[in-house]
Amino acid sequence: MVYPVLPNRFVDRWQLLSPRQAWLTVIVIAGIGFLNYVLLKLYGARGLYLGGFLGGSINSSAAAVEIARSMAIRQVPAGVAVAVLRLTVVAMFVRNLVILILFARTAVASAAAPMSAMILLALVFVRFSRRAFGSPLSDIRLESPVSVSRVLTFALFFLLIQIVSTLSQRHLGEASFL
């Protein structure tokens, strides 16, 4: 409801705040939380793994934060949480390889082997996490997947990060990335 009425341009003279772009990120993060909730309801423990992979294919960093938060609330065993978070990394590697295939075919020849190795190694770590710490989920507390206060808090935090990163890139250039 809010998204269509937000301006699709910078709203300040320093060109730091683009409300529609920022809100889209907030919607995606809230969507990951909701998806995680639905998958848990439908598939139980397997839903955590599906949610981790799907969330990681969209935005692995944001998915990892959202999944870690929701797992802490639901008191998911540490081994399961580690395996799910590692799956977000697997999804990121797969996503990056697909992006290369779609948009930079000339780079695929040199990147396919290392990226495939990273995918396989990450899957080994996921498997190790599940076996080492295992413990199937018995009783998961399910709460409302989307909290307005949490979404707004995230939105403010995201805007702060966006402003700081934009200013640092302007004033420090390439060094700001590091």
Secondary structure, 3 states (H helix, E strand, C coil): CCHHHCCCCCCCCCCCCCHHHHHHHHHHHHHHHHHHHHHHHHHCHHHHHHHHHHHHHHHHHHHHHHHHHHHHHHCCCHHHHHHHHHHHHHHHHHHHHHHHHHHCHHHHHHHHHHHHHHHHHHHHHHHHHHHHHCCCCCCCCCCCCCCHHHHHHHHHHHHHHHHHHHHHHHHHHHHHCC
